[in-house]
Structures are given as structure tokens and as C-alpha cells.
Amino acid sequence: MALEIIWSPRALDNFHDIIAYLEETWSEQVTKAFVERTEKLLALIAKHPRIYRQISQKNSVREALITKHNFLIYKIYLDRIALLAVFDTRKHPKKTKIFFKPKR
């Protein structure tokens, strides 16, 4: 059974920013391909949440590559998957917001 996927406000903002960038800089076809690839990735994660690499030893935060320029950060809970951020690898790391804070 597939888990429910919940978008955090940050992940949704990130996703919309990337779509706006693609629409402005590239073509409608590239934008559509990105959205379709993201939808397929989310369907796969919903069915097999542990398929991608775990990036935190303390909690179940994982990352999944969408394209060579974008990856998705998500956290697995018992009954759902929370999308924490969609990260654009072309941005300088110090200029991006922290996408999750480990619990102390």
C-alpha cells in the first residue's frame, strides 16, 4: 500500500520556483518533462519509501535525484511521507536555506 505524500510549504515553494525558472529559461517541453519525472518519482517513493539513500543517521530523511540539477529531500513517517525540499544543485550551498534541522 502506498503512503500518503505531504508537501511542506518549503518544498512546494522550491518546486514552483524551479518550474518558473524552467518556463522562463527553457521550453514548455522541458518544464512538462520535469513535472512528469517528479510525479513518477513521487509515485515510486509512495510505494517504496526506502528506495533512495538515507542522508541522516538519526532520522529517516532521504534524498532522491529528480534530474541532474534537482533532488528531493523527504522524511518517512509511519503513515506518510513528508517532502521537505526540492533542492536545485546549481545554487551555491551557502545561499540556500537549510531544508531540515536535526532534532537535538
C-alpha positions, 0 to 999 in steps of 0.5 A, spaced: 500 500 500 502 506 498 503 512 503 500 518 503 505 524 500 505 531 504 508 537 501 511 542 506 510 549 504 518 549 503 518 544 498 512 546 494 515 553 494 522 550 491 518 546 486 514 552 483 520 556 483 524 551 479 518 550 474 518 558 473 525 558 472 524 552 467 518 556 463 522 562 463 529 559 461 527 553 457 521 550 453 514 548 455 517 541 453 522 541 458 518 544 464 512 538 462 518 533 462 520 535 469 513 535 472 512 528 469 519 525 472 517 528 479 510 525 479 513 518 477 518 519 482 513 521 487 509 515 485 515 510 486 517 513 493 509 512 495 510 505 494 517 504 496 519 509 501 526 506 502 528 506 495 533 512 495 539 513 500 538 515 507 542 522 508 541 522 516 543 517 521 538 519 526 532 520 522 529 517 516 530 523 511 532 521 504 534 524 498 532 522 491 535 525 484 529 528 480 534 530 474 541 532 474 540 539 477 534 537 482 533 532 488 528 531 493 529 531 500 523 527 504 522 524 511 518 517 512 513 517 517 509 511 519 503 513 515 506 518 510 511 521 507 513 528 508 517 532 502 521 537 505 525 540 499 526 540 492 533 542 492 536 545 485 544 543 485 546 549 481 545 554 487 551 555 491 550 551 498 551 557 502 545 561 499 540 556 500 536 555 506 537 549 510 531 544 508 531 540 515 534 541 522 536 535 526 532 534 532 537 535 538 
